[in-house]
Amino acid sequence: RAALTRRIVVLGAESTGTTTMALALADHYRRRGGIWARTRCVPEYGREYSELKLAELRAVRPGADWSEVAFHTADFPVIAQRQAELEEEAARAGSPVLFCDTDAFATTIWHERYLGTTSAATGEIAARGRQHLWLLTDHRGVDFEDDGLRDGEHLRPWMTARFLAQLAHSGRRTVVLTGPHEERLATAVAAVDALLAEGLHLTDPLPERR
């Protein structure tokens, strides 16, 4: 089942509606009923990891805030690997389509955002992914909301451009979501339906041995 599941990734800069979109898409397909009722959404593990880092810092220094949390290169392969594991687990138990709130590829861009360089180890994990479509949430038209784990409003244009450039460079099938939420959701559903309508591309069976 995991190998046949069509995997859709929603990714984007901070506070651009990625989680909202991933959840909305999963809900949309669940409402179709039947085989789609089991449609799942994989949460962003990087956020959980960030919350843990902040909690660990506050255990040592109460009152510490997000700006004091430090990320290191070794953090990102851990995040990417766990994200991939969560995706695989969900693909085994869900419907023919799976929505992912970010993926290992997106984690490579977050490494660049925090450390200014690429991560070979994270890139290797991303290269093993089996996703089929990436939906990039544009920062334009979306107000920045600081939820206590964000600090990159000024970096949102750079991140959107970097995501788009690397998605194109790597040949990943990409649709950019713009406009208000309803317009973005309609665009996303149309892109997912088009992907599903293509069906699966399986290799020809091996010849029979006589």
Secondary structure by P-SEA (a helix, b strand, c coil): cccccbbbbbbbcccccaaaaaaaaaaaaaacccccccbbbbccaaaaaaaaaaaaaaaaccccccccccccaaaaaaaaaaaaaaaaaaaaccccbbbbcccaaaaaaaaaaacccccaaaaaaaaaccccbbbbbbcccbbbbbccccccccaaaaaaaaaaaaaaaaccbbbbbbccaaaaaaaaaaaaaaaaaacccccccccccc
